[in-house]
């Protein structure tokens, strides 16, 4: 609970100190503990530490879950590690875990930051093919990826598709779509 509070409070260093203290007392962290610590690192912009925790977790024989991968992929997105984010998505699926909207949104956003609009669009299609409904965050990331990749028509098509699906575009959506038209 304390590590989770640090995650919510944006205090990754305190979360890591608590994790070390826990291990120092002979207590075994579980998946929930690691998820909170990885998420704290993600929110605090500590990509490498988040990935180190994921590796440590696996070394200890713990099986990462969807929440673990979502936090790690999001950490990669924030840290500009597109390839690592996509590798984690592949690894996750290889372990039989089903990515959710959060997973795909983070991976698409990683593609946007990494200048990979085609991969972002492939992920959006894959997501829809799995029966998952993209949300505003997903569309914003895909539209931004198209905007940065010079794919104006596709960005505008995604905006129209978003509206057709009954989603309300927000300021981020319109900013990306307008920027695509420059």
Secondary structure, DSSP 4 states (H G I P E B T S, - for coil): -HHHHHHHTT-HHHHHHHHHHHHHTTPPP-HHHHHHHHHHHHHTT-HHHHHHHHHHHHHTTPPP-HHHHHHHHHHHHHTT-HHHHHHHHHHHHHTTPPP-HHHHHHHHHHHHHTT-HHHHHHHHHHHHHTTPPP-HHHHHHHHHHHHHTT-HHHHHHHHHHHHHTT----HHHHHHHHHHT-
